[in-house]
Structures are given as C-alpha cells and as structure tokens.
Amino acid sequence: MAFSGAIIDLDGVLYLGSTPIQGAPAAIRTLRSAGIKVRFLTNNSTLTRVAAAKRLSSMGMPAEEGDILASAYGAARYIKEKGGRSALVLGEDGLREELVNAGIEAIQAGRGQSSGFQYTVVGLDRMADYGKMVDAMRCILDGSKFVATNEDATFPTEMGDYPGAGVLVSAISTAVGRKPDVVIGKPNPYLFEFALEDMGLKPEEVVVVGDRIDTDIVGGKRVGAKTCLVLTGVKKNPNLESLEGESKPDFILKSISEIEKIIGAL
Ligand SMILES: [Mg+2]
C-alpha cells in the first residue's frame, strides 16, 4: 500500500536559500499524481504562509496558502486559541504579519516597548541586535508568556549552515532564567497534528520528509508517522549509522528526487 499523505519540510529538502533542490519539483508532481496529499511544514518563522506558497510556486512547486504549515502561522494560531490579543515580536516581518493577520496586536522588539504584552514571541531574526533582546527579556520578566517559534540550532543555506532561531531563543532563555513556555515548531506535535487533521489522515498513513534528525525525524516519529531523512540540507546531522529509537528514520534518501522509491513502501 502506498502512503496517503506526505508532510514535507522546506529548507534543505525543497530548496537551499533561493535555489531549488534538483528534482524537487518533479518529486512533488510525482506525489500528487499518485494521489498523495501534500502539505509543507516548516519551522522557518520568517515566512508567512502566503510568502512560502509564492516562493514554492515560483520554484515550480505550485502551492497555496492552505498547503503550508509554518511556525509563524502556528504561533499566531496558538496565541489566538489562548485568547491572546497582544504580542511583542523578536523575529522578522513574516512573523509579525501572521500575528497581525490573526487579529493580534503585534509590535517588533527594539523600540523600547517592553511591558503590557501578553506574549513575547521569539523566532529567527537575521537583524537581531542587543536592543531587541533587551525588550524581549524585559517583557518576559514583566509577566508575558514566552513563546518560541522553534529551537533549530541552524538552518541550511547555499553558503552552508547559518545560526537558527534556537540561538536567539537560548539567548533570551539565558537572560530570563527559564525555558520558553511553549515551542510551536517541530519536534513538537502542534503543527504536525494540525497538518494531519487538515489532510484527514491518520499518522500511520503519512510520511514526514525532512533534513533534520532532531526536528523532522524525531517530531514525525513522536506523532506516529513514518519518517524519511534526505541528505540535501543541514550538514551537521549525527552519524547515520549510530541513530536509534526516535532518531532513526524509516527511510533515508539522498534527495527528495528519489521519493518514488518509497511511495509504495507502507
Ligand atoms: Mg529543513
């Protein structure tokens, strides 16, 4: 029997920076023409769902807003579910935009405003500076809930791995003396569960495809899906021979371009 659904990571699986992975568009076509539902799930907090869909479409992988589960959107959804109305953002515009889209008053850190926010949301900010960290720290110490979009140590680019959102989350954690109250992205189940519900599928009918062991593979396993590691993304995965338990992918492919090999493997 074939898989009925695929939850596919973006960075390092479908593209590196602005360069699509060779064979990725064909792989997405192969999945869709086999009747497999496809959702894209990314920890990358810098993109709105609309921006991610546009980016994929421009690379030859047609996608709509509803096909994308991203940690910025997840953070907005989470805060809305909790009845939150205001957030300070240590993150890029895409994160703030998703919060605003959800009806949350969201202001970027770094303007000296650090009290009165119900939530402080920390994600990747490639323009992060000390003033932004001061605001985020003070806001949390002032009683705001600490939400991390994700804790990825790095993310892959055409130039190699770069520091990820986890670096900023760690900095703020160190400053306030505690971990985030919630982490939205992988390996936590929040976005996976939403994707499964949206596809109307059980986890065992779905394969999670990603390039990171500690987020994609561990997260996929924890929700009960099959997992497939591809080797086109982050460079610093642990030794593949030594993986075990929730870190051991069900399948390893050199690239998503080989996806045909596992479609019928369920
Ligand atoms: Mg990735």
Residues whose N, C-alpha, C, O or C-beta is under 5 A from the ligand:
A	BS01	MG	D9 L10 D11 G12 D211 G233
